[in-house]
Amino acid sequence: MPYIFSLRLLRELPGKLFFLLAIFLILGCADNSKSDVQKGDIAAKVYDRTLYFSDIKIDFPDEISDKNRSDLMNSHIEHWVRKEILSHDAAKKIKDINRINILVEDYKSSLIIDDFKKKYIYDNLDSTITEQDLNKFYSANKHQFVLDHPVVNIIYAKFKDNKYNLDKFYENWKKKRFKYISDYCEKNSDEYLYKKDVWYDLDDVKKTLPSFLRKKKDSYEVQINKKGYEYFLKVFDTKHKNENIPLNIVKKEIEKLILQKRKSDLIDKYIEELYKKEIASDKIKIYR
């Protein structure tokens, strides 16, 4: 004899009892729905659609009561039931169901192709990018990399003139030992600007530098003592608006562009080789 319970009644049951009753119902209906039981315990049915407990994926919190676990499970089941009822009703009222089926098949095909492409790229892409690769791409595409504001590559430091070991710093400044200079500045400077290969916005630098250090030159060096402070400034280079963006500013972007092109070329080559192979066989017929 079949057992019939409403979803409302199931929701009112405690969590453990809910699962035990679900298993009992399935076992009790074994004679009438043997194939369904083989697939797993049934959570709900709507016309010819079946939801199995094994299909329900809920990420339950570690600390959750049986009641809350049951409530979440029942909420998921009811949501599925409502969706399937609406889908069944809508299917009866859509006249051009073939159009929907075509869209579904097209979407399915797109998903399969996209999934294959990702796997093929993962298995075959050469992701190594050398300095030569970067320079080659940059040189061939300089027109794409144009500054919309001036930038400057500098090192600047300000110290109180009685700062410990400043003579040693000055010696390293003259010898351009920038690693030592950088380490010293981080610990001892009152103001400091320097990161290797970093270009700063020129307008921002002007706000930091005292006016007596500024010159209308693209590169220069200044070392001066003024009002109890030692100032050190070296402008390595300046790039102005509408000039090409320095390579190290766009290095990460270029790496992405190189990989994107390699991916595209890899798939295009695969498709072309596959097309030539299949078109040469007797499996493909094109009627013009």
C-alpha positions as CSV (number, residue, x, y, z in Angstrom):
1,M,0.0,0.0,0.0
2,P,1.5,3.4,-1.0
3,Y,2.2,6.0,1.7
4,I,1.1,9.6,0.9
5,F,2.3,12.5,2.9
6,S,2.2,16.2,2.2
7,L,5.4,18.4,2.2
8,R,3.8,20.5,5.0
9,L,3.6,17.4,7.2
10,L,7.2,16.5,6.4
11,R,8.3,20.0,7.3
12,E,6.8,19.7,10.8
13,L,8.8,16.6,11.6
14,P,12.1,16.8,13.6
15,G,15.2,16.4,11.5
16,K,16.2,12.8,12.4
17,L,12.6,11.6,12.2
18,F,12.3,13.3,8.8
19,F,15.2,11.3,7.3
20,L,14.1,8.0,8.9
21,L,10.6,8.5,7.6
22,A,11.9,9.3,4.1
23,I,13.9,6.1,4.1
24,F,10.9,4.1,5.4
25,L,8.6,5.5,2.7
26,I,11.1,4.6,0.0
27,L,11.5,1.1,1.3
28,G,7.7,0.7,1.7
29,C,7.3,1.6,-1.9
30,A,10.0,-0.7,-3.2
31,D,7.7,-2.9,-5.1
32,N,6.1,0.0,-7.0
33,S,9.2,2.0,-7.8
34,K,12.2,-0.4,-7.8
35,S,14.2,1.6,-10.4
36,D,13.8,4.8,-8.4
37,V,15.1,3.2,-5.2
38,Q,18.1,1.9,-7.0
39,K,19.1,5.5,-7.8
40,G,18.7,6.7,-4.3
41,D,16.1,7.9,-1.8
42,I,13.4,10.1,-3.4
43,A,12.8,13.5,-1.9
44,A,10.0,14.6,-4.1
45,K,8.2,13.9,-7.4
46,V,6.5,16.3,-9.8
47,Y,4.8,14.6,-12.7
48,D,7.7,12.7,-14.5
49,R,10.4,14.6,-12.7
50,T,12.1,13.1,-9.6
51,L,14.3,14.8,-7.0
52,Y,16.7,12.5,-5.1
53,F,18.2,13.3,-1.7
54,S,21.6,12.5,-3.3
55,D,21.0,15.4,-5.8
56,I,20.5,17.9,-2.9
57,K,23.8,19.7,-2.2
58,I,23.6,22.0,0.9
59,D,26.6,23.3,2.7
60,F,25.3,22.9,6.3
61,P,27.1,24.9,9.0
62,D,29.2,22.8,11.4
63,E,27.0,23.8,14.4
64,I,23.4,23.3,13.3
65,S,20.5,21.8,15.1
66,D,18.5,18.9,13.6
67,K,15.5,21.1,13.3
68,N,17.4,23.8,11.3
69,R,19.0,21.1,9.1
70,S,15.5,19.7,8.4
71,D,14.1,23.2,7.7
72,L,16.9,23.9,5.2
73,M,16.4,20.6,3.5
74,N,12.6,21.1,3.3
75,S,13.0,24.6,2.0
76,H,15.3,23.3,-0.8
77,I,12.7,20.6,-1.7
78,E,9.8,23.0,-1.8
79,H,11.7,25.4,-4.0
80,W,12.4,22.6,-6.4
81,V,8.8,21.5,-6.4
82,R,7.5,25.0,-7.1
83,K,10.0,25.4,-9.9
84,E,9.0,22.1,-11.5
85,I,5.3,22.9,-11.2
86,L,5.8,26.2,-12.9
87,S,8.0,24.6,-15.6
88,H,5.4,21.9,-16.3
89,D,2.6,24.5,-16.5
90,A,4.7,26.8,-18.7
91,A,5.6,24.0,-21.1
92,K,1.9,23.4,-21.8
93,K,1.3,27.0,-22.6
94,I,4.3,27.6,-24.8
95,K,3.3,27.0,-28.4
96,D,6.7,27.0,-30.0
97,I,8.4,24.5,-27.8
98,N,10.8,23.5,-30.6
99,R,12.3,26.9,-30.5
100,I,13.1,26.3,-26.8
101,N,14.5,22.9,-27.5
102,I,16.8,24.4,-30.1
103,L,18.0,27.1,-27.7
104,V,18.6,24.4,-25.0
105,E,20.7,22.3,-27.5
106,D,22.6,25.3,-28.6
107,Y,23.4,26.3,-25.0
108,K,24.3,22.7,-24.2
109,S,26.7,22.7,-27.1
110,S,28.3,26.0,-26.0
111,L,28.8,24.6,-22.5
112,I,30.5,21.5,-23.9
113,I,32.7,23.5,-26.2
114,D,33.7,26.0,-23.5
115,D,34.5,23.2,-21.1
116,F,36.6,21.5,-23.7
117,K,38.5,24.7,-24.6
118,K,39.4,25.3,-20.9
119,K,40.7,21.8,-20.5
120,Y,42.6,21.9,-23.8
121,I,44.2,25.3,-22.9
122,Y,45.1,24.0,-19.4
123,D,46.8,20.9,-20.9
124,N,48.6,22.7,-23.8
125,L,49.2,26.3,-23.1
126,D,52.8,27.5,-22.8
127,S,52.5,30.1,-20.0
128,T,56.2,31.0,-19.9
129,I,56.8,34.7,-20.9
130,T,60.4,35.9,-21.3
131,E,61.7,39.4,-21.3
132,Q,62.2,39.0,-25.1
133,D,58.5,38.1,-25.4
134,L,57.5,41.3,-23.5
135,N,59.8,43.6,-25.5
136,K,58.7,42.1,-28.8
137,F,55.0,42.6,-27.9
138,Y,55.6,46.1,-26.5
139,S,57.6,47.2,-29.6
140,A,54.9,45.9,-32.0
141,N,52.1,47.5,-30.1
142,K,53.5,50.8,-28.7
143,H,50.6,52.7,-30.2
144,Q,48.3,51.0,-27.7
145,F,50.4,52.2,-24.7
146,V,50.2,56.0,-24.5
147,L,50.4,58.2,-21.3
148,D,47.4,60.4,-20.4
149,H,49.5,62.2,-17.8
150,P,53.3,62.7,-17.1
151,V,55.2,60.2,-14.9
152,V,58.6,60.3,-13.4
153,N,61.1,57.7,-12.1
154,I,63.0,59.1,-9.1
155,I,64.7,58.5,-5.8
156,Y,64.2,61.2,-3.2
157,A,65.2,61.3,0.5
158,K,65.1,63.9,3.3
159,F,67.1,63.6,6.6
160,K,67.9,65.8,9.5
161,D,71.5,66.8,9.0
162,N,72.7,65.2,12.3
163,K,71.3,61.8,11.3
164,Y,73.6,58.9,12.3
165,N,75.9,57.5,9.6
166,L,74.8,60.0,7.0
167,D,78.3,60.2,5.6
168,K,78.1,56.5,4.8
169,F,74.8,57.2,3.0
170,Y,76.3,60.0,1.0
171,E,79.1,57.7,-0.1
172,N,76.7,55.1,-1.3
173,W,74.6,57.8,-3.0
174,K,77.6,58.8,-5.0
175,K,78.3,55.2,-5.9
176,K,74.7,54.6,-6.8
177,R,74.3,51.7,-4.5
178,F,70.5,51.9,-4.5
179,K,69.9,48.7,-2.5
180,Y,71.8,50.2,0.5
181,I,70.2,53.6,-0.1
182,S,66.7,52.1,-0.1
183,D,67.3,50.1,3.1
184,Y,68.8,53.1,4.9
185,C,65.9,55.4,3.8
186,E,63.2,53.0,5.1
187,K,64.7,53.1,8.6
188,N,66.0,56.7,8.9
189,S,64.5,59.2,6.4
190,D,62.0,61.9,7.3
191,E,60.6,61.7,3.7
192,Y,61.4,59.1,1.1
193,L,60.3,58.1,-2.4
194,Y,61.8,55.1,-4.2
195,K,60.8,51.8,-5.5
196,K,62.8,50.1,-8.2
197,D,61.3,50.4,-11.6
198,V,58.3,52.3,-10.2
199,W,57.1,55.4,-12.0
200,Y,55.3,58.1,-10.0
201,D,52.6,60.5,-11.1
202,L,54.5,63.8,-11.7
203,D,51.8,65.9,-10.2
204,D,51.9,63.9,-7.0
205,V,55.7,64.2,-6.9
206,K,55.5,67.9,-7.2
207,K,53.3,68.0,-4.1
208,T,56.0,66.2,-2.1
209,L,59.2,67.9,-3.4
210,P,60.2,71.3,-2.0
211,S,60.1,73.9,-4.8
212,F,63.9,74.5,-4.6
213,L,64.5,70.9,-5.7
214,R,62.4,71.1,-8.9
215,K,63.9,71.7,-12.3
216,K,62.5,71.7,-15.8
217,K,64.6,68.8,-16.9
218,D,63.7,65.2,-17.7
219,S,66.7,63.9,-15.7
220,Y,68.9,65.6,-13.1
221,E,70.4,65.2,-9.6
222,V,70.4,67.4,-6.6
223,Q,72.1,67.1,-3.1
224,I,71.6,70.1,-0.8
225,N,71.6,71.1,2.8
226,K,68.9,73.5,3.8
227,K,67.4,74.6,7.1
228,G,68.9,71.7,9.1
229,Y,68.0,69.0,6.5
230,E,69.9,67.1,3.9
231,Y,68.0,66.6,0.6
232,F,68.9,64.0,-1.9
233,L,67.1,63.8,-5.3
234,K,67.9,61.9,-8.5
235,V,65.4,62.1,-11.4
236,F,66.3,59.1,-13.6
237,D,63.8,59.9,-16.3
238,T,60.5,61.7,-17.1
239,K,57.8,60.7,-19.6
240,H,55.3,63.2,-20.7
241,K,51.7,63.1,-21.7
242,N,51.1,61.3,-25.1
243,E,54.5,59.6,-24.9
244,N,54.7,55.8,-24.7
245,I,54.0,54.3,-21.3
246,P,57.2,52.8,-19.9
247,L,57.3,49.0,-20.3
248,N,57.5,48.2,-16.6
249,I,54.3,50.1,-15.9
250,V,52.3,47.9,-18.4
251,K,54.3,44.7,-17.9
252,K,51.4,42.8,-16.1
253,E,48.9,44.0,-18.7
254,I,51.2,42.8,-21.6
255,E,51.6,39.4,-19.9
256,K,47.8,39.0,-19.9
257,L,47.6,40.1,-23.5
258,I,50.3,37.7,-24.6
259,L,48.6,34.8,-22.8
260,Q,45.2,35.8,-24.2
261,K,46.6,35.7,-27.8
262,R,48.3,32.4,-27.2
263,K,45.1,30.9,-26.0
264,S,43.2,32.2,-29.0
265,D,45.9,31.0,-31.4
266,L,46.0,27.6,-29.7
267,I,42.2,27.0,-30.1
268,D,42.2,28.4,-33.6
269,K,44.9,26.0,-34.7
270,Y,43.1,23.1,-33.1
271,I,39.9,23.9,-34.8
272,E,41.6,24.4,-38.2
273,E,43.4,21.1,-38.0
274,L,40.3,19.3,-36.9
275,Y,38.3,20.9,-39.7
276,K,40.8,19.8,-42.3
277,K,40.9,16.3,-40.9
278,E,37.1,15.9,-40.8
279,I,36.3,17.6,-44.1
280,A,38.7,15.2,-45.8
281,S,36.8,12.2,-44.5
282,D,33.4,11.0,-45.8
283,K,31.7,12.0,-42.5
284,I,31.0,15.6,-43.5
285,K,28.7,16.6,-46.3
286,I,28.1,20.3,-47.2
287,Y,25.2,21.0,-49.6
288,R,25.5,24.3,-51.4
